[in-house]
Amino acid sequence: MKTRITELFGIKHPIIQGGMHYVGFAELAAAVSNAGGLGIITGLTQKTPELLANEIARCRAMTDKPFGVNLTFLPAVNPPDYPGYIKAIIEGGVKIVETAGNNPQKWLPALKEAGIKVIHKCTSVRHALKAESIGCDAISVDGFECGGHPGEDDVPNFILLPRAAEELKIPFVASGGMADGRSLVAALALGAEGMNMGTRFMATKEAPIHENVKQALVAASELDTRLILRPMRNTERVLVNAATERVLEKEKRLGSSIQFADIAPELAGVYPRIMQQGDMDAGVWSCGMVAGLIRDVPSAKELIDRIMAEAEALIAKRLAGMLR
Ligand SMILES: Cc1cc2nc3c(=O)[nH]c(=O)nc-3n(C[C@H](O)[C@H](O)[C@H](O)COP(=O)(O)O)c2cc1C
C-alpha cells in the first residue's frame, strides 16, 4: 500500500508504533520497522541522552529499516535535557522524530537542519494546524479513544479525523483505537494516510514488557479504561486497577483542591514495576479503549501482515463488491 505517509517515511506499510514509556525500547521499535512499519523508541524512557544514544545504536544493530524517536514535552519544574536528547538523535543518524505533549516549535530548527522529518502527535485540529504552520511534516491525530493523554476536548476519531482532513494540508495518521485491518481502512476512508497504534503493539511478542501486562490487555474489554487527572487538566486514559480506583476516589473526595502530591504514590516512578516486574496494581498505566479488540499476542510481523491482508481484502472485496 502506498500513501503519503509511506512515501514520507520510506516505509512499506502505513503503520506506526507510537512512543510508549517503558514499552518503546529498541526491541519493539526494531521489530515493527523490520515488519515494514515505523518503530519508535521512547526518548524519555532513557534516563540520559547517553543512554538514548546507546538505545539508538542497539536499534540500528537490529534493523536496517527506518525507525524514529519519540520526544514528549512535559510540563516539568526540572525539564529533561532536551538539547542533549536532540543531539543524541541527530548524532545517532535518526531521520524521524515523533513529538508530543506540547508545541515542538523551539526544537524544530535543530531537527530540520539535520534533515529530520517530524510527526507531531496532538488531540485537536487547532493544535494540528499550529504544528503544520510551524513546519511539521505530518500529524498523528490522537482521538479521545486513545491510551495515554487524550487532551481535554473529548472528540473521538469519527469526528476528529474528517475534521483534520478538512483543514490540514500535510499528511496525517489516525491514532487512538486502531487495532486491525478494519481500523486502517476506516482511517483511510476518513482522510488519514495511515495509522498509529500504541496499546495494540504492547500485546506483541517483541514488546519488552512483562507477560502480566500483555495478558491484562487480552483480558480487558472496551469498558475497562478510566480517565484520571481530569481535575488537573492533564487527563490520562488508563486501565482500571486498584491504583486507578484509589486515584478516582481521591479525585472525588478532594475535588478541585486536589494536588499532584495527593496521588503521586500511584503515578510517580511506577512504570518499571508494572512493565518490567509485572506488578499490575503498583500504579496507574496508560491503556486505550482498544484493549477490547485485543485477543492475542502475535509477533509484530504477524500483526502487521494480518492488518495489511485484512485491509486489502476489505477494500478489494467487501467495499469494491458493494459497488458491483
Ligand atoms: C503504556 C503507554 C505509554 C505511552 N507513553 C507515551 C509517551 O511516553 N509519549 C507519547 O507521546 N505517547 C505515549 N503514549 C501514547 C501512544 O504513543 C499512542 O499515541 C496511543 O497509545 C494511541 O492510542 P491507542 O493506545 O488506542 O493505540 C503511551 C501509550 C501507552 C498505552
PDBQT file of the ligand as one rigid body, heavy atoms in Angstrom, charges set to zero:
ROOT
HETATM    1  C1  LIG A 401       1.619   2.421  28.083  1.00  0.00    +0.000 C 
HETATM    2  C2  LIG A 401       1.594   3.630  27.180  1.00  0.00    +0.000 A 
HETATM    3  C3  LIG A 401       2.571   4.590  27.326  1.00  0.00    +0.000 A 
HETATM    4  C4  LIG A 401       2.572   5.715  26.496  1.00  0.00    +0.000 A 
HETATM    5  N1  LIG A 401       3.587   6.635  26.627  1.00  0.00    +0.000 NA
HETATM    6  C5  LIG A 401       3.654   7.685  25.763  1.00  0.00    +0.000 A 
HETATM    7  C6  LIG A 401       4.740   8.593  25.815  1.00  0.00    +0.000 A 
HETATM    8  O1  LIG A 401       5.647   8.475  26.659  1.00  0.00    +0.000 OA
HETATM    9  N2  LIG A 401       4.755   9.611  24.915  1.00  0.00    +0.000 N 
HETATM   10  C7  LIG A 401       3.777   9.772  23.979  1.00  0.00    +0.000 A 
HETATM   11  O2  LIG A 401       3.863  10.690  23.168  1.00  0.00    +0.000 OA
HETATM   12  N3  LIG A 401       2.733   8.926  23.905  1.00  0.00    +0.000 NA
HETATM   13  C8  LIG A 401       2.644   7.893  24.769  1.00  0.00    +0.000 A 
HETATM   14  N4  LIG A 401       1.598   7.002  24.669  1.00  0.00    +0.000 N 
HETATM   15  C9  LIG A 401       0.565   7.195  23.616  1.00  0.00    +0.000 C 
HETATM   16  C10 LIG A 401       0.848   6.344  22.375  1.00  0.00    +0.000 C 
HETATM   17  O3  LIG A 401       2.012   6.760  21.721  1.00  0.00    +0.000 OA
HETATM   18  C11 LIG A 401      -0.305   6.454  21.347  1.00  0.00    +0.000 C 
HETATM   19  O4  LIG A 401      -0.495   7.792  20.965  1.00  0.00    +0.000 OA
HETATM   20  C12 LIG A 401      -1.600   5.917  21.910  1.00  0.00    +0.000 C 
HETATM   21  O5  LIG A 401      -1.370   4.732  22.604  1.00  0.00    +0.000 OA
HETATM   22  C13 LIG A 401      -2.603   5.677  20.784  1.00  0.00    +0.000 C 
HETATM   23  O6  LIG A 401      -3.790   5.136  21.262  1.00  0.00    +0.000 OA
HETATM   24  P1  LIG A 401      -4.071   3.545  21.338  1.00  0.00    +0.000 P 
HETATM   25  O7  LIG A 401      -3.459   3.109  22.612  1.00  0.00    +0.000 OA
HETATM   26  O8  LIG A 401      -5.553   3.475  21.329  1.00  0.00    +0.000 OA
HETATM   27  O9  LIG A 401      -3.434   2.911  20.152  1.00  0.00    +0.000 OA
HETATM   28  C14 LIG A 401       1.553   5.894  25.517  1.00  0.00    +0.000 A 
HETATM   29  C15 LIG A 401       0.558   4.912  25.393  1.00  0.00    +0.000 A 
HETATM   30  C16 LIG A 401       0.558   3.793  26.202  1.00  0.00    +0.000 A 
HETATM   31  C17 LIG A 401      -0.519   2.759  26.022  1.00  0.00    +0.000 C 
ENDROOT
TORSDOF 0
